Amino acid sequence: MDHLITYFSEFIGEVARLEEWLVLLAAPVLLFVVSLVLAIVHAKRAYLPVAAAFGGAGAFLVNAAADMKVLVAWLCLYLIWCVLVRLLFLIPFRKKAKGEADLYERFHVPLELPEEREAAEGEPLAAENAALCLDHVNALLEELKKRDLNPADRLEADAIARTLEGYGSGPLTAEQFAVVNDSLASVLKLTAKYKL
């Protein structure tokens, strides 16, 4: 513990031997440089803690190197300097270069495969597959309607039945087949819930 006190008093002695202008200008200059970097990277929230930390460190150094009148004057000037440096954040620095914004668009790959796109354009699926799927969903819906469903599940089953009423036994497009598959998934969840 005595070593720490010795090192600390030696540090204070070294600060007191520094040029007074260096001690007075160290914190404001560092604050300006760091604030400029923060303004460029749009980190406004970090300014207040940085200004407080530099102010505390600067006040400590000024107190070690000068008397109380100089410290009070330095603190007042430092507060004014903090307000002026805060104006750096009003400068509109660019956020992204135009090339960086186009990078995503240049390398974007659509998620839809060409085979899926052709199927979605209206190529009808076989009538047997459509009829089989629709019959299965309708049979499960009939079984569910015989059960004592809670009101939310009954509404869901009725909505599915209304959705599928428009689909006949003819061929279905890929979009209609996707609706039938989604309906089948919902009906299977309900049948699992009611243990059919």
C-alpha positions, 0 to 999 in steps of 0.5 A: 500500500505504501508503494502505491502512495509513493508512486501516486505522489511521484506521478503528481510531482511529474505532472506538476513539472509539466509545462502548464499549457500542456496540462491545460490543453491536453483534455480539450484537444483530446476531447476534440479529436475523439468527438470528431471520430464519434461524429464521423461514426454517428455515435452521439450517445458516447459523447457525454461519457467521453466528455465527462471522463476527459473533464475529470482527468483534465481537472485532476491534472490541472489541480495537480499542476496549478492552484484553485483559481486556475482549476475553476477557470479551467472547468468553466472554459472546459464546459464551454468547450464541451458545448462547442465541440458538441456542435460537431455532431450537427455536421452531416457526415456521409453514412455510406458510400454509393458503391456500398449501397449498391453492393447488396443489389448487385449480389442479391440472389432471389430465393425463388428457383426457376422451377418454382417460378414456372410452377407458380405461373399457372401450370396446373397440377394433376387432377388426381393429386388435387382431388386426393389432397382435397378429399383427405382435408375434407374428411379430416374436417368432417371428423373434427366437426363431429368433435366438441371443439373449443370456439377458436378451433371451431372458427379455424375449422370453419375458415379452412372449410370455407377456403377449400369450398371454391376448389373443385376436383379439377386441376389446381395451380401451384398457388392453390395447391400451396393453400391446400397444403397449408390447410392440411397442416392446420387440420393436422394440428387440430387433429393432433390436439383432439387426438383423432 
